Amino acid sequence: MNYEIPSLLEKTAFLREKQLVGDAKKQIPGLLPFSRATLWRRVKEGSFPAPIKLSERTTAWSTADIRKWIVDPTGYKAS
């Protein structure tokens, strides 16, 4: 599965973790240039949007929040 930024951000209301960081075991690239551990570290420190808990076992990120981060990744601060 190969993800393209424009099509995913336009067609999807939410993005899952593997869509953001990819899957190294299956050699699937993600949208972001960093690992799962870095994703969660950045969420914790507030430099990346926090996910939304959609159900007990489903966590996802709003594409609107991801778009805001993409515009200014170094200046982004979670509200």
Buried (B, 14 or more C-beta within 10 A) or exposed (E): EEBEEEEBBEEBEBBBBBBBBBBEEEEBEBBBEEEBEEBBEBBEEEBBBBBEEEEEEEBBBBBEBBEBBBEEEEEBEBE
